[in-house]
Amino acid sequence: MAGLILKAPYYKPGHKTKGGESRGGMAEYIATRDGVELLRSGMADYVNERLGSNGMFTDEGEVINMAAIRKEIDEHPGNVWTLIFSLSRDDAERLGYNSAREWMNLLRSHRNDIAREMRIKPEHLRWYAAFHQKEEHPHCHVMVWSSDPNEAYLNTDGIRSIKRTFAHDIFRQDSMEIYRNQTYVRDELKESFRDRMEAVLEEIKVNPCSDPELELLLMELRQKLSQHKGKKVYGYLSKDTKETVDAIVKKIAAYPPLAELYDQWYEYQCDTYRLYTDKMPDKIPMEENKEFKSVRNMVVNMAAGFKLAEPLNGREEAQQSYAAGKEYVECGRTTSGLLHLEDAAALDPWCEVQLALLYQYQLHDTESCRNHLRHASEQGYKPAEEILRRIDAGQSAYILGNLSSLVYHAGRVFADEVEDDVGPLTPVPYGGIDSKIRREQWAKDHGVNPTMG
């Protein structure tokens, strides 16, 4: 059961109770019935009323004249609402809301909140209340209307908002404790998510097949982030890139210790709702929860800097990472392979040329090919310049790429050695066996592998 219960019936002009009482008669009954806490000196002002004759109170400085109140309500041409706030006896005693004084102070402090939710101008709000000391459920009746009959409207959302506002005040100590606990669990969850993410990335580096699905998602995300032109922040990413991020968060969040922490966070969220309603919030998956937006940005940052292997140093290691990338591509894992090849290309111009040829002749991505060739050429690697020239001229450069591989590994000058040993730099025609034999012999004499990559 909710900590605070609120009922909000309304009564039209001319309404009569089963006993024949008018709306004004209801107000007087509420103020004088058995169980009402009679007001004592200093709690309210009275005109034509004997002190302690009823329990009615309203805004500070307002006079209580029961006959006048009854007449005003009976003659009001609009609807009149009766808000009934109720607590359990235990909560009322524990929280101090077991007296008319506390309810009077609470209602006075939130009278404008009631006016707002009922669409009444604050200066037009009219309300009178009385507190009843019931054994199991102490409660407060509040009759509310507007001096302007064209105002006043209360729907389900308004009732829920009033209830939430009062509950947060009544249960403020409980709310603070729940909030502290929830904040602690939230922070613990974010830190644990980071730890788990780091552990997963390290595991994938050591054992690339440890979680193929997650590895593929990470490679896909990194590839998309490398092509993203704006800020690498979740909110700035394209829809499909966000979907990849969400899928990674979902995978990581499924780790049992993290799932348990998220369950705890959700339970504290429910504890907050229980203060004023029996309807609990939907359990939103972490990847969709705005409270954990920083987790999604965490994934973006970590994936952007993720590499399958340790940072490459030197030509030998670059060519090893290139071989690994080529193997990935050949077995159909193109996304993972390209990330290896991009790492190698950043360190070695020969690797960059081979990657450019892969883009051109296997992936049919001429723009990426040209970008890599230009970059390799700018680094002083002359074969890249010639290959780029041929591609721009619409000529085949695949064989030239093979020849550049031989020259590069042999450490010879491209133009001189190739012209002297294997003839003109043109594609090998069908049946050009002599040229192939000559190249293989040249490679054998120079101690290099004549295959590409």
N, C-alpha and C positions, 0 to 999 in steps of 0.2 A: 504494500500500500504506500502511496506517495506520502512524503512527510507533511505536506500542506495540501489540504483539500479545499477547493473553491467551487461553489455553486453560484449561478448567476441568473435566476429567473427574473422575468420582467412582467409588469402588470399594466394593462391598458387603462385609459380613463374609464371610470365607471365600474371598475372591477370590484367584485364582491367575493369574500371568502365563503366557504361552505356554511360558516356560522352567520353569514350576512354582514360581516365587517367590511368597511370600505378600505381603500389604501391608507388613508389617514388613520383609521382604526388599527390597521396592522402596525403602523409606526408606534402608536401608543402601546399596543400589546407587547411589542419587542422591548420597549423601554421599561415596562413594569411587570412582565411575567415572572413567574417563579424561577429562581436561579440567576436573575440579572444581578450584576454587581452595582449596588447603588453608589452614586458619586458622593464623595466627601468634600468637605470644605477645601477650597483652593484648587479643585479640579475643573470646575466649570462655573459659568455665570448663569444666574437665574433671574427671571422676571415673572412675577405672579406664580412662582412655584416654591413649595416648601423644600428646603435643603434636604437632600437625601430621599426625595419622593420617587425618583426614577433614575435610570442609568444612562440617559441619553447624553451624547457629547458630539462635538463637531469642530470646526476650525477655531483656533484660539481667538478670543475676543468676541465670539458670536454668543448671543444670549439664547437660552433654552426656554421656550414658552410652548408647552405641549399643545395647548389649544390652537395657537397660531401655526405650529408645524402641521398639525392634523388638517387644519383648514387649507393650508397651502398645497399639501399633497393631494387632497381630495379635489381641489379646483384646478390642478395642473392639467393642461390640455394634451400633454405628451405622455410618453411611457415613463414608468418609474421602475428602476432595477433594485433588487435586493441581493447584494453580494454577501455570501456567507463563507467566511474563512474559518477553517476548523483544523485543530491539531490533536494529536493523541495526548493523553494526560501526562505520559512520561516526557514527551518532547516539550510540552508547555511548562512543566516544572523545571526541566533541565535547562531550558533556554530562557526562562524568565518571562514567558508570555502567558502567565497565569493570572493576570490582573488587568483591569480596565485601563489603568494608567499606561501600561506598556502598549496596549493596542491603540489607545488614543494618540500616543506619540508616534507610533508606526504609521497610522493612517494620515496624520497631519503631515508627516515627512514625505508621503507618497501620493498626496491628493492630486498633484499635477500629473503624475504618471497615470492615475485613473482617468483624469480628464483627457489626456492625450489619447489613450486607447479607446475611450468612448466618444472621441471626436467632439469634445465639448471645450469651448474656450475656458481657460482657468477661472476667469472672472464670472463666468456663468454657472460654474459648478455648484451644485447644492447637495449636501450629504449630511446624514445624521446616523450615528451608530450606537450600539450598546453591546456590552460583553456579557456572555452567559457562562457561569461556572458549572458546566456539566461534569459529572463524575468521570466519564470515559473520554469525552471529546469536548474540551473547552472551545468555545467558538464565538465569533463576533459577527453580528448582523450589521450591514451598512446599506442604508437606503440612499440611492443616487439618482439624480435627475438634473436637467439643465433649466435655468430660468428662461432660456430661449427654447420654445417648443419645437423649433425647426432643427434643433441640434439633438445630439445623443444617439449613438448607434454602437452596438457591441456585438461583434461576431466571435466565432470560435478562436480565431487568431488573437483577437484582443483579450479574451478571457485567459488564453494561455500565456500571453505576455504579462498581464497583471499578476497572474499566479507565479510566474517565474521571477518577476521583480520582487515580490513580497517574500518568496521562498529564499532568495539569495540574501535578503536582509535578515530574516528570522534565523536562518541556518548559516549565518556568515562564518561562525567559528568552524562548523562542520565543513563548510565550503572551502575555507582556507586550508584545513587539514587534507581534504581530498585533493585540492589543487597542488599542495606541496608534494603529496605522494605521487600524483599523476605526473608532475613535472620531473620528479626524480626518475620515475620509470621511463619517461620520454627521453630524457638525456642519456640514461643508461642504454636504452634501445638504440639511439643514434650512434653512440660510441661502440656498442657491440656490433652494429651493422658495419661500421668502418673496419673494425678488426676482422670481421668475417670476410669482407670484400678483399682486404689485403691478403688474407690467408688463401683465398680462392685464387687470386692472381698469382701468388707465389707458387701454388700447387700446379697451376696450368703451365707455368714456366718450366717446372721440373718434369712434369708429366703431362704433355699436351693433350693426352686422351682421357684425362681424369674426369672431365665433364664436357663432352663434345658439344652438347646443346648450349651450355653457358659460354663455352669458348667461341662458338660460332656467333652468338649474340654480341659478345665483346668485340670480336673482329669486325662484325658488321657495324657496330656503333662507332668504332674507331675510324673505319673507312668513311662513314658519313660525316663525322666530325672533321676529318681532314679536308673535306670538300665544303664545309660550312664557312661562309664568309663573315658572318657577324660574331657577336659574343658567344662564347661557348658556355651558355647558361640555359638551363632547361626552358625557361620562358621564351627564349629567342629561337628555339629549334623548330624545324619543320614538323609537321604532324607525324610523318612516318618515323622520324628520328626520335620523337617523344615516345612513340609506341615501342621502339626498341629499348629505350631507357626504362620504360615501365615494365617491360618483360624481364629485364635484368633485376630490377628491384623485386619483382614478384618471385623470381628464382632464389635470390638471396634471402628474402624474408621468410621463405618456406623452411629455412634451417630451424630445427626444433627449438633451440634456446631463444632464438629471435621471435619465433611464433609465440612462445610462452610469454615473453615480455610484452608483445603486442596485445595478447589476451589480457594481461594485467592492466595495460593502459586503457583498453576498452572497458574493463570492469569499473575503473575509476570514473570513466566518462558516464557510465550508467549510474554510478553512485550520485553524480551531480544531478542527473535527470530525476532520480528517485526522490529528490527533495520536493519536487512539485508535480510529478506525473508518474503514471504507471506504464506509460508507453515508452519503451527504450529506443534509443537511436539505432539506425541500421549500422551494422559493423562494416564500415567501408574498408576495402583492401588497402594495405599500406601504400601501394603504388598510386592510388587515387586520392589519398588523404592529404588535404592541404596542410595539415599539422606537420607533415613529414616531407614538405617540399625540399628541405635542405638535403634529405637523403638522395633525392633524384639528382640534385646538383653535385652531390658527392660522387655519384656514379659517373656523371659526365666528366668531372675533373680527373678521376682515376682512370677511366677508359681512354681519355685523350692521351695520357702519358704511358699507356700500357704497351709493353713489348713482350713478345713470346720468349725472347732470349735476353741475356745480359747485354748491356750496351756494347756494340761492336767496336773493336780497336784494331785498325790496321787492315791491310789488303787481304791477308790470309783468312782472318775471321770474317771479313765481309764476303768473301767468296764461299765460306762455309754456310753463312746465313742465306746466300744466294742459292746454293744447292738445296737447302732445306725448303726454300720458297718454291723452287722449280718442282720439287717432289710433291708439295702440296697441290700445285696447279695441275700436275699430271694425274693426280688421283681424284681430281674433281673438286678440291677444296680451294677454289680460286680466291675467295676473300682472304682466307688465312695466308695463302701463298703470296698474295700481293703485299700484305703487310711485311712479310719477311723480305721480299724483293725491294720494297720501298726503303727499308732499313739499310739494306746493302747498298742501294743506289746512292743514299745520302753520304756514304763513305768512300765509294769507289766508282770512278767514271766508267770503267768497263762494265760493271754491274748495271750502271744506269743505262748504258746503251742496250744491253741485253733486255732490260725491262722495257725500254722504249720499243724494241722490236716485238716484244710480246704484246704490248698494247696495240701495235699497228697490225700485226698479221694474225693474232689469235683472238684478241678482244675487240678488234676493229674500232679502236678508240684513237683516232689520229691526233686529236688535240692533246691528249696526255702524252702520246709518243713525241710529238714536237716539243712540248714543254721540257721533257726530260733530255731530249737531244740538245736543245738550246742551252740547258743548264750544264750539261757535260762539255759542250763546246766552250762555254764561258770559263770553264775550269782548265782550258788549254788542251782538251782531249780532241785531237784533230779528226780522228775517224768519225766522231759524232757530227762534225761539220759537213763532211762529205755525204754521210748517210742522210742528213737532213736535206741537203741539196737535192739528192736523188728522189727523196720522197716528195719534196715540193714540186719536182719536175714530173711527177707521175711515174717514175721508174722504180723497179724493184731494188730494194736495198738489203734483202735478206742474206744473200751470199756475201755481200760486202760486210755484213755484220759478223758472219762466220770468220771471214778473213781478218777482220779487226781483232777478233778474239785470239787468233793465232799470233798476230803481230804483237798484241799487247802482252801476252804471256811470255813471248820470247824476248820482250824488252827491246824490240827493234823499231826503227823509224818506219811508220806506216807506208809512206809513198815509195821510198827507195827499196825496201826489202820485198814488198809484194810485187812490184814491177819487175825486179830482177829475177825472183824465184818462181812466181806463178803466173806471170803475164798480166794482161790488162784486167782491170777491176770491173768485170761484167758478169752478169748472172751466167751460171753454167748451163749450157743448152742440154736438151734431152739427149742422152747417150754420150755426154761429154766425159767418157771414162778416163781419157788421158789426163785431163785437167784434174780430175778427182785423185788419180794416182799420184800425180805430181805434188798436189797439196798434202796428201797423206805422207808421202816420202819426205817432203820438206818438214812437216811436223815431227816425224820420227827422228830426222837428223838433228832437229833442235830440241828434242826431248819434251815435247808438249803433246797434250791430248787434242786431236783435231776436232772433237765434237764440240758443239755449242753448249757452254755452261756445264 
